Amino acid sequence: MPHIIMVVLILALTGVGWGASGGEQILPLPASVRLVPQLGHTGKVTSVAFSHDGRQILTGSEDYTAKLWDTATGAELRTFRGHQAKINCIAFSPDGRRMLTGSWDKTVRLWDTASGEELHTFKGHGFEVSGVAFSPDGLKLLSGSGDGTARLWDAVSGTLLHTFTNVDAITAVAFSLDGRHIFTASLDFTVQLWDTVSGGRVRTFRGHSSRITGIAVSPDGRQLLTGSLEGTARLWNMTSGECVKKFASDPVAGVAFSPDGKWILTGGGDHAQLRESKTGDLARTFRSTSTRITSVAFSTEGKLLTGNENGTARLWDAASGAELRGLQGGGAIRAEAAVFSPDGRRLLTGFGDGSAQLQDLAGTTGRRAFQGHAKGITSVAFSPD
């Protein structure tokens, strides 16, 4: 009941009413009314990334969207909508002008970072897309999927160049520094090294005993970093395939190298850990007391980024360990129309960004987002039943 009273008061204060016929009525809101139903992501942040210059941050979420943020201010710059299921993975192009998203809807989408325009949709995977990457020159794209394949695409034409078939579902992907090889992690707890020209398997990295959640290539191209749900991160010699270091931790959700290769970052559970890559010594721990860490990233300016289960991302200073800011959303989204369900238990709102939201006023089932309109919604309605 308090939720219904709150909505009634808001409508009364703004001068908006509804009919007494017992059914729903569309409620056009005056231009002066600004509602803030969603700030930042409304679902778990599954992946995070810095642009190459460190000035922008990209986050992907289970709310079906990706968001672009300003690193310096924490302001939310843009939302990328189009996927029909949760986003698992994201990547910036080397020049930062484009970005990739991979989703449970089995597609990979290429976007223009500045405009937010969707440039291409890559289809072909038979199950969720679990990893995406740009080649170092930005001309090729890589996607990995639960269908057990990795696919190499031409970034300009969208043409499928090659399919790499693995025995088990793929959980993460990466390019080598020269772009001639790719890495795939899979549910058989191994990482495979493949030749992009011949499509042949070059090497297998074995040692993990549970799902591998992340892989990263060192800036000099000589080492590979992997993290696993077994609670370890491992550093591998790229040439021999030998595990040269093993770090114990909570189940690892993400891994990253610093741009100079001197540090490695792992995250999972309630903390992220920064270690020296040469010695493996623990330098600093970053605690996330209110939520679990799902992904990590390292910027060129000594900043760390963690994505979290509660839909936020946090920016940290690597040197001091201080939390610089949380990324939870910026400006308001104007509501254009609203309507109560016939029984008065739900509120449907249409917004200027083309999204709609169904809210349970009793608070038992939460909110449900509807996306797909290219422009702002001007009216909303329930069916009589």
Protein Blocks (a to p, Z undefined) as FASTA:
>chain_A
ZZmmmmmmmmmmnopacdfeopacdddddfklccdfbgcjfbdcfbdcddfkopaccddd
fkopacdddfklopafbdcehiabdcfbdcddfkopaccdddfkopacdddfknopafbd
cehiabdcfbdcddfklpaccdddfkopacdddfklopafbdcddfbdcfbdcddfkopa
ccdddfkopacdddfklopafbdcehiabdcfbdcddfklpaccdddfkopacdddfklo
pafbdcdddddfbdcddfklpaccddehjbdcdddfklopafbdcddfkbccfbdcddfk
opacdddfkopacdddfknopafbdcebjcdcddfbdcddfkopaccdddfkopacdddf
komnopaddehifbdcfbdcddfZZ
